Amino acid sequence: MDRGKQREIASKGGKAAHQKGTAHEWTSEEAREAGRKGGMASHRRKQEQTPSADQTSQTNEEQTVASSNPEQMMGTDGLP
């Protein structure tokens, strides 16, 4: 079903619920709480996706050590 048709059907359902008096009306307190929960969930997802500062610094240190020893990078271990 295309978005336009789906939106039209949802709109009719919302209008009918308001006419019937069964539609949910958000209070400012409910809206505030929902926004707070959404913000916390979003922040938590962002933290899980980005590495922490400790992980980043370890990676940088490992790269510095490896780049300072070309033999170690190539895996020759000093063999001719």
C-alpha positions in Angstrom: 0.0 0.0 0.0 1.4 3.4 -0.9 2.1 6.0 1.8 -0.7 8.3 0.6 -3.4 5.7 0.9 -2.1 4.6 4.3 -2.0 8.1 5.5 -5.6 8.7 4.3 -6.9 5.6 6.1 -5.1 6.6 9.3 -6.5 10.2 9.1 -10.0 8.8 8.8 -9.5 6.7 11.9 -8.1 9.6 13.9 -11.0 11.8 12.9 -13.5 9.1 13.8 -11.9 8.6 17.2 -12.1 12.3 17.9 -15.7 12.5 16.9 -16.5 9.5 19.1 -14.6 10.9 22.0 -12.2 8.0 22.4 -9.1 9.6 21.0 -6.2 10.1 23.3 -5.4 13.8 24.1 -1.8 14.3 25.4 -1.5 16.3 28.6 1.7 18.4 28.9 3.0 16.1 31.6 2.4 13.0 29.4 4.1 14.7 26.4 7.1 15.8 28.6 7.5 12.2 29.9 7.4 10.7 26.4 9.9 13.2 25.2 12.2 12.5 28.1 12.1 8.7 27.4 12.7 9.2 23.7 15.7 11.4 24.4 17.2 8.9 26.8 16.8 6.1 24.3 18.3 8.1 21.5 21.3 9.1 23.7 21.8 5.5 24.8 21.9 4.3 21.1 24.4 7.0 20.2 26.7 5.9 23.1 26.5 2.3 22.0 27.5 3.2 18.4 30.5 5.4 19.2 33.6 3.9 20.8 34.6 5.3 24.2 37.6 7.5 24.7 39.6 4.6 26.2 39.0 2.4 23.2 40.0 5.2 20.8 43.2 6.0 22.7 44.2 2.3 22.8 43.7 2.0 19.1 45.8 5.1 18.4 48.6 3.8 20.7 48.6 0.4 18.9 48.8 2.1 15.5 51.7 4.3 16.7 53.6 1.3 18.0 53.0 -0.7 14.8 54.0 2.1 12.5 57.2 2.8 14.3 58.4 -0.8 13.6 58.0 -1.6 9.9 59.3 -5.2 10.4 56.5 -5.9 12.8 53.9 -4.5 10.4 55.2 -6.7 7.6 55.4 -9.8 9.8 59.0 -10.6 8.9 60.3 -10.5 12.5 63.8 -9.5 11.3 64.2 -12.4 8.8 66.2 -11.7 5.6 
